[in-house]
Amino acid sequence: MLTQCTLNTSCNRPKIGVSGLVLFIFGFCSMAQASDTQTEIDQTPKKMTLEARVSKAQQTLDKLTQTLKANRQQKQSKSILDKRILADQQINANPFSLAQHKVNYLLPFSYATNPNPIAQQDLNNDNIDNIEAVFQISTKIPIYIDTNDELETLSGLYFGFTARSFWQVYNEEVSKPFRETNYEPEIFYRWQADLSFFDTRFNTLQIGINHQSNGQSGLRSRSWNRVIFSALFSDIDSAYYISTWWRIPEDDKVSIDDPTGDDNPDINDFIGRVEFGYAFQMGEVEVFTRLRNNLKRTDNRGSIQLNMTYPLSQRYDVLLQYFNGYGDSLIDYNNHQSRVSLGVQLRFL
């Protein structure tokens, strides 16, 4: 039943006069204007602090990590290199970081059967030590990264640099000199394929220009320039690559003291023309084998290197390294050498 008040329009109700209505409209407009002004203030761009930038970068990295993991699980076979690829992705996204290029290690105890003294003027066959320290530092930085793909990749142009030193640190007779240091700058394009077939992943195809020298002059000088092609494959517990190169020709020396001629015209015959690497895991032990060969039926030469690592911490591994053959260093490119070394390595896989 409808009430009397509903039917009777003359029931007592709150009445609003003209002045009250004007005040109400004015107050509502004022509140709306204040709200718009506050919105404008809130939307005014502010300069981000360093902490805010770091936080935003971390959020981007976390999102990228989740995307990569989902992609790996849905579309690709698992690979021993998954953690390594993910780490390189994150390093490229961080402008304050440097990525490893080749292996970084310090071998304080390295015994060589036939160390070459000619690279250092104070050394000779009588005072050179068979035991020395060997260390390698290697890093790369992206020059251009291809970001056109739906997923951020490692495809792009890079600059890499590697330095490997042989230090007569225990030789007090001649003031502990560096016997030899090899410098290896290079620029290369890396294509991250990440194509899977059966249980194998085709990870990377790479082409680059490589220079390697020992920084010496005259009769001690050794150097060469190459165009290097490489392909990298992997599965759940192993990785393997193959590299070959074309040496950029140099002019012949007019005389033995000619500084502009080729210092080592036969280097391909000793160090080789192709390189094959294979790495695998046995529990916590990681094994890496590298073979080089000159691909000649007669006077076949090359080298083998074997690395065995065991984790010391999340960052470092203990490294046992064995080398036999030619090209232990540039000064030894045509000198057969056997070497056993022990030390630590910055984790690579």
Secondary structure, DSSP 4 states (H G I P E B T S, - for coil): ---HHHH-TTS------HHHHHHHHHHHHHHHHHHHHHHHHHHS--PPPHHHHHHHHHHHHHHHHHHHHHHHHHHS---TTHHHHHHHHHHHH-TT--EE-S--EEEEEEEESS---TTSTT--TTT--SEEEEEEEEEEEEEEE---SSS--S-EEEEEEEEEEEE-TT-GGGT--EEEEEEEEEEEEEEEEEEEETTEEEEEEEEEEEEEE-S--GGG--EEEEEEEEEEEE-SSEEEEEEEEEEPP-PPPSSTT-TTS-S-TTHHHHH-SEEEEEEEEETTEEEEEEEEE---SSS--EEEEEEEEEESSSSEEEEEEEEEES-SSGGGTTS-EEEEEEEEEE---
